[in-house]
Amino acid sequence: MLLLVIIHTRDNSDNMFSNIKGIIYDFDGTIVDDAKLNEDAWIYASQKTNVKLTAEFFIYQRGVGNHDAVELLFDDPFSQDAEEFIKYKREYFLDNVSNIEILSDFLETKDLLKKKGYDVWICTASSQRFMNIYLERNLILKEFKEKCVTRDMTTLGKPNAEPLLKTTSLMNLLPNQCVYVGDAYTDYMAAENSKTNFIYYQQYESIKELQDYQYKIKSHKSIFEFLD
């Protein structure tokens, strides 16, 4: 899948964050650090099915659903072979979901955002099944059981606008009243396509398409540099 690289830079004088009422977070790689578990799960599936993985695949699979990810490996991502491959990946991932840790300072930042009056939601490419399992085992995030849009709730996934438009609709807010915080290029494109403001959360090495993006944070607390 070819994604058009269009990076918009805005001058601070345009006050793009002046009317923000809602903060929407991606989940994988933004709230929780599941990058290593995702990679291990794909490797496990590869060993079970003899499917050869590429470096390009490990980059592309970040921030997208399983079927979108395997488009790089299968002509038909819904074929029997692709479904078997995904089944093993999910099996390993769900068996080890308890190993996923919440990223540093997210909880403190989330609580402060709520105290300041922002409505905080999640919009993720993860499945409803995974989110239910994770939130049941990590009650510290239980508030998001009713404030989470998963890939099962929309027809099209990121980078399409639909997931974020669904989220902002449930929040009873306009897209331009919200900020989406994500770590993947598909998160950025979903924000662009839905006309939602975007802040790039860079946990690891910068994604090449977002290296020059103006609104970038490496700590969750840094979001207040833009909101305030």
Buried (B, 14 or more C-beta within 10 A) or exposed (E): EEEEEEEEEEEEEEEBBEEBBBBBBBBBBBBBBBBEBBBBBBBBBBEBBEBEBEEEBBEBBBBBBBBBBBBBBBEEBEEEBBBBBBEBBBBBBBEBBEEBEBBEEBBEBBEBBEEEEBBBBBBBBBBBEBBEBBBEEBEEBEEBEEBBBBBEBBEEBBBBBBBBBBBBEBBEBBBBBBBBBBBBBBBBBBBBBBBBBBBBBBBEEEBEBBEEBBBBBEBBEBBEEBBE
